[in-house]
């Protein structure tokens, strides 16, 4: 399934992107594939990510894992701002 995540970041898009890309292997190992990521043209703090994952449970487990949570926090991702929309085609 594909999911679209919208998040807010506190440390700027470039910082978030650097940390996000450095964590790609961990996402891949968990069965999460990144399709695209981008920030809003008028708001550097609003980021959208499309990923493919087998289930929402896998994504939830990945995001709540303490090691991954540390990386997510370092990226400046505001966890409470996260909106995840499951997609179908």
N, C-alpha and C positions, 0 to 999 in steps of 0.2 A: 504494500500500500504506500501511496505517497502522502506526505504530510507537509503542510505549509505552516511554518512557525514565524510569528512576529514577536520581536523582542525589543526592549530598550536597553541601551548600553550607556555606561557612565564615563568610560575612558576613551570615547571616540571610536569611530569605525575602524580606522587603521590599526589601532591597538587590538580591538576585538578580532579583526581579520587575522592578524599575525598569530594570536593565541589559538583561534579556531583552526587555522591551517596546521598548526603544530600538533594538534590533537586528532588529525584525520585518521591516523593508524588505529587509534583506540576506538573511534567510531566504526571503522571498517571491521575491526575484529569483533565488534558487538553486532555486526550485521546491519549497520546503518550506512547507507550510501548518500553522499551529498550530490544533489542534482544542480543546484545553484544557490548563490547567496548574493545579496546586494543591500545597499542602504537606500533609503528614500532620497530623492534628489534634493528636497528642501529641508531634510532633517537628518543630520549625520548620526543622531542618537537612535534612530528607528531602523532596525535591520529585519530583513525577511530572508528565511532560509527554507528551501524545499529539499526534502530528504525522502529516500525510499527505505522502508523498514517493514519487516514482516508483520509486526503488530504494535499497537500503542503500548502494550505492556513492556516490550523490549525497550522502547524509547524511554518510558518512565523509569525502568530499572537502571538504564544507563545514566539518566540525568540525576537520579537520587543516590547513585553510588558515591561514597565519600570522596574517593580520589577524583572522580569526574566533577563532582560538585566544587572541589577546590579549584580546578581548572576553569570551570564556568564562572566562578567568582572572580578569579584573576583576570578574566577577559573583560570584566566590567558588566556582565550580563545581569540585569535586574530580574531576578527569578520571578518576583510577583507580577512582572509585566508580561510574562509569557502567555501567548495565545497560540494554541496548536489546533489546526483545522485538518482533520483527515479528509483526503481527496479520493475520488474514484473516477474512472474514465469509462 
